[in-house]
Amino acid sequence: MGRFETQLQSANPQFRELLGRIPLQTNRPLPSDWLRCEMLERLQVLQRAGLRPGEAVLEVGSGSHAISTVPLAFLMGADGRVLAIERERWQNFRSIVGASGMSNRIRAAGGDARRLPVRTDAMSLAVCIHGIRSLGDDRSVLAVLREMLRVAPRIVIAESLPEGRTEAQRAHLAMYALREEALRASTGRPDDLPYRPLDRLDSLVKEAGAVVEEASTIDVDLPHALAFFPRALIDSIPSGVLREDLLKRWDEANARCIRWGEDHPPVGLIVATRRSLRPTPRT
């Protein structure tokens, strides 16, 4: 029995039943249960964030597979609601949410997270789970964090960290490190940007106008194969030094992934409150 199956056996029985309804995937060479595994990872991270069932939660960057949206809605309970914001990646979102049985707790809206289509203080919590790396440079991240703090008094940020404590974590990081450069050279657009260290995430949250209540590191001990991209993508880059260098690095990273597997790196978790809401200390 693999680690995913082992951890699944100890998970909440209702969530285990929910995951059983999530369709197995056909995104070769990813394993067919990768989406279920990723949702279990999100559940473990969110369970550490001090969420309150029944809240109205805004999720920034829900993505095409509702990977964090479904566990978030599950934890909010029947009285909670989740508003998922995504700019353009909706391909599988509705079918997966429908299969999960969480449709009545989730609403979705398209929009730029730097200008959230939500009125001030409309939500009690705003979260961005494994999405900071997709938001762009620090300036864009700050704009999104400020918007999150405008629409909710509390925010939760979770993101993979550039720390490899095991060979399998380091194998993931070696493959992931190639994504931005390879995607930019082949398509003209970067994909996910490099993981930021926890102290940098902490600084950005504070600069956005929040008081950090918790900044911690979580080890989830689960496989994580989503750094992979096909070698053929690099083959499409015009011949030259960059192409040859990327091909060599891809081969080396792929060999490490085959030998060691790929694991989630440690996850940085930040829970913060809008600064203006903090009580004034007594003198």
Backbone hydrogen bonds, N-H to C=O, Kabsch-Sander energy under -0.5 kcal/mol:
donor,donor_aa,acceptor,acceptor_aa,energy
6,T,2,G,-2.4
7,Q,3,R,-2.8
8,L,4,F,-2.4
9,Q,5,E,-1.7
10,S,6,T,-0.8
10,S,7,Q,-0.5
11,A,8,L,-1.2
16,R,12,N,-2.6
17,E,13,P,-2.1
18,L,14,Q,-2.0
19,L,15,F,-2.8
20,G,16,R,-1.5
21,R,17,E,-0.6
21,R,18,L,-1.7
22,I,18,L,-0.6
22,I,19,L,-1.1
25,Q,32,S,-2.9
28,R,26,T,-1.7
30,L,27,N,-2.3
34,W,31,P,-1.8
37,C,33,D,-2.3
38,E,34,W,-2.4
39,M,35,L,-2.2
40,L,36,R,-1.9
41,E,37,C,-2.0
42,R,38,E,-2.2
43,L,39,M,-2.2
44,Q,40,L,-2.2
45,V,41,E,-2.1
46,L,42,R,-2.9
47,Q,43,L,-2.3
48,R,44,Q,-0.5
48,R,45,V,-1.4
49,A,46,L,-1.6
51,L,46,L,-0.6
54,G,76,M,-2.6
55,E,52,R,-1.4
57,V,55,E,-0.7
57,V,81,R,-2.8
58,L,125,L,-2.7
59,E,83,L,-2.9
60,V,58,L,-0.5
60,V,127,V,-2.8
61,G,85,I,-1.8
62,S,85,I,-1.4
66,A,63,G,-0.7
67,I,62,S,-0.5
70,V,66,A,-1.9
72,L,68,S,-2.3
73,A,69,T,-2.5
74,F,70,V,-2.3
75,L,71,P,-2.2
76,M,72,L,-1.7
77,G,73,A,-0.9
77,G,74,F,-0.7
80,G,77,G,-1.2
81,R,55,E,-2.1
82,V,105,R,-3.0
83,L,57,V,-2.9
84,A,82,V,-0.7
84,A,107,R,-3.1
85,I,59,E,-3.0
85,I,83,L,-0.5
86,E,109,A,-1.6
90,W,88,E,-1.3
92,N,64,S,-0.9
93,F,90,W,-0.6
94,R,90,W,-0.6
96,I,92,N,-2.2
97,V,93,F,-2.6
98,G,94,R,-2.4
99,A,95,S,-2.1
100,S,96,I,-1.9
101,G,97,V,-0.9
101,G,98,G,-0.7
102,M,97,V,-1.1
105,R,102,M,-2.1
106,I,102,M,-0.6
106,I,103,S,-1.0
107,R,82,V,-2.9
109,A,84,A,-2.6
111,G,86,E,-1.0
113,A,111,G,-0.5
115,R,112,D,-2.2
116,L,113,A,-0.6
118,V,116,L,-1.9
121,D,150,R,-1.7
122,A,119,R,-1.6
123,M,151,V,-2.5
124,S,56,A,-2.1
125,L,56,A,-1.4
126,A,154,R,-2.0
127,V,58,L,-2.9
128,C,156,V,-2.1
130,H,128,C,-0.6
130,H,158,A,-3.4
131,G,158,A,-0.5
134,S,131,G,-1.6
135,L,132,I,-1.8
141,V,137,D,-2.4
142,L,138,D,-2.7
143,A,139,R,-1.9
144,V,140,S,-2.2
145,L,141,V,-2.7
146,R,142,L,-2.4
147,E,143,A,-1.7
148,M,144,V,-2.6
149,L,145,L,-2.2
150,R,146,R,-1.2
151,V,147,E,-2.0
152,A,148,M,-1.3
155,I,272,A,-2.4
156,V,126,A,-2.0
157,I,270,I,-2.8
158,A,128,C,-2.1
159,E,268,G,-2.1
161,L,266,P,-2.6
163,E,161,L,-1.9
165,R,163,E,-0.6
170,R,166,T,-2.4
171,A,167,E,-2.0
172,H,168,A,-1.8
173,L,169,Q,-2.2
174,A,170,R,-2.1
175,M,171,A,-1.8
176,Y,172,H,-2.9
177,A,173,L,-2.3
178,L,175,M,-1.3
179,R,176,Y,-1.6
180,E,176,Y,-0.5
182,A,178,L,-2.6
183,L,179,R,-3.0
184,R,180,E,-2.4
185,A,181,E,-2.2
186,S,182,A,-2.0
187,T,183,L,-2.6
188,G,183,L,-0.7
188,G,184,R,-1.2
189,R,183,L,-0.9
193,L,133,R,-2.5
200,R,197,P,-0.6
201,L,197,P,-2.0
202,D,198,L,-2.7
203,S,199,D,-1.9
204,L,200,R,-2.3
205,V,201,L,-2.3
206,K,202,D,-2.1
207,E,203,S,-2.6
208,A,204,L,-1.8
209,G,206,K,-1.3
210,A,205,V,-1.2
211,V,273,T,-3.2
212,V,210,A,-0.6
213,E,211,V,-0.6
213,E,271,V,-2.7
214,E,271,V,-1.9
216,S,269,L,-2.4
218,I,267,V,-2.8
220,V,218,I,-0.6
224,H,262,E,-2.0
228,F,225,A,-1.3
233,L,230,P,-1.4
234,I,230,P,-0.5
234,I,231,R,-0.9
235,D,231,R,-1.7
236,S,232,A,-1.1
237,I,234,I,-1.9
244,E,240,G,-2.1
245,D,241,V,-2.5
246,L,242,L,-2.7
247,L,243,R,-2.4
248,K,244,E,-2.1
249,R,245,D,-2.4
250,W,246,L,-2.7
251,D,247,L,-2.4
252,E,248,K,-2.1
253,A,249,R,-2.6
254,N,250,W,-3.0
255,A,251,D,-2.1
256,R,252,E,-1.7
257,C,253,A,-2.2
258,I,254,N,-2.4
259,R,255,A,-2.2
260,W,256,R,-3.0
261,G,257,C,-1.9
263,D,168,A,-1.4
264,H,222,L,-2.6
267,V,218,I,-3.0
268,G,159,E,-3.3
269,L,216,S,-2.9
270,I,157,I,-3.1
271,V,214,E,-2.2
272,A,155,I,-2.5
273,T,211,V,-2.4
274,R,153,P,-3.0
275,R,209,G,-2.7
277,L,274,R,-1.9
278,R,275,R,-1.7
